[in-house]
């Protein structure tokens, strides 16, 4: 089965990571959008379908290109970062 996820116009997605970012026990997808300086989160429904992308700014001219996920045991959640000249950490999106 194939699922297409649409990012915004000129977003130039560079990488993605999979994790449960909203603590609902469903896998979500985070995308580094270098063209729009955002990280996009597609919340998973658990049936290979996803909600429309919610975007979080990574700052002007940040052009994120690499995504990473860290699980913090204390918070029991996954946090997302992106690598560019500026490092942004989106905690518990």
PLY file of the C-alpha trace (Angstrom):
ply
format ascii 1.0
element vertex 93
property float x
property float y
property float z
element edge 92
property int vertex1
property int vertex2
end_header
0.00 0.00 0.00
1.23 3.52 -0.80
0.36 6.72 1.02
1.22 10.14 -0.42
1.80 13.02 1.98
1.60 16.56 0.65
3.81 19.31 1.98
3.29 22.96 1.12
4.31 24.56 -2.18
8.08 25.10 -2.54
8.72 23.32 0.78
11.57 21.17 -0.64
11.34 18.34 1.93
14.82 17.01 2.73
14.36 14.22 5.25
11.77 12.60 7.48
11.58 10.64 10.72
8.87 8.44 12.19
7.83 8.46 15.85
4.91 8.99 18.20
5.19 12.77 18.61
1.78 13.43 20.17
1.73 10.48 22.61
-1.35 8.80 21.15
0.39 5.43 20.51
0.21 6.00 16.72
3.22 6.58 14.48
3.55 10.12 13.12
5.91 11.54 10.48
8.08 14.65 10.84
9.50 16.28 7.69
12.30 18.86 7.40
11.06 21.44 4.86
14.12 23.45 3.80
12.27 25.68 1.32
9.85 27.08 3.89
12.00 26.92 7.05
9.62 24.57 8.81
9.30 21.12 10.33
6.04 19.50 9.31
4.24 16.91 11.43
1.78 14.44 9.91
-0.20 12.88 12.78
-0.87 9.21 12.16
-4.30 7.62 12.52
-2.92 4.09 12.90
-4.35 2.82 9.61
-1.61 4.03 7.21
-3.33 7.40 6.83
-2.25 10.74 8.24
-3.70 14.15 9.12
-2.81 17.22 7.09
0.66 18.56 7.85
1.01 20.93 10.82
4.03 23.20 10.37
6.40 24.56 13.01
8.84 27.35 12.17
12.55 26.62 12.51
13.46 30.29 12.15
14.19 32.63 9.25
16.69 31.30 6.70
17.24 28.11 8.75
16.58 25.75 5.78
16.34 22.53 7.83
17.64 19.47 6.02
18.16 16.74 8.60
15.73 15.39 11.20
16.50 13.36 14.30
14.30 11.89 17.04
15.28 11.49 20.66
13.23 9.67 23.26
13.48 11.18 26.72
12.77 8.56 29.36
11.71 11.10 31.99
9.07 12.66 29.74
8.23 9.43 27.90
7.88 11.34 24.64
9.81 11.83 21.44
11.36 15.18 20.65
12.44 16.35 17.21
15.43 18.37 16.08
16.64 19.50 12.69
20.17 20.26 11.57
21.07 23.40 9.71
23.34 26.29 10.60
20.96 26.85 13.50
19.80 23.86 15.54
16.14 23.91 16.55
14.62 21.49 19.02
10.87 21.03 18.94
9.88 19.52 22.26
6.76 17.36 22.46
5.13 18.65 19.26
0 1
1 2
2 3
3 4
4 5
5 6
6 7
7 8
8 9
9 10
10 11
11 12
12 13
13 14
14 15
15 16
16 17
17 18
18 19
19 20
20 21
21 22
22 23
23 24
24 25
25 26
26 27
27 28
28 29
29 30
30 31
31 32
32 33
33 34
34 35
35 36
36 37
37 38
38 39
39 40
40 41
41 42
42 43
43 44
44 45
45 46
46 47
47 48
48 49
49 50
50 51
51 52
52 53
53 54
54 55
55 56
56 57
57 58
58 59
59 60
60 61
61 62
62 63
63 64
64 65
65 66
66 67
67 68
68 69
69 70
70 71
71 72
72 73
73 74
74 75
75 76
76 77
77 78
78 79
79 80
80 81
81 82
82 83
83 84
84 85
85 86
86 87
87 88
88 89
89 90
90 91
91 92
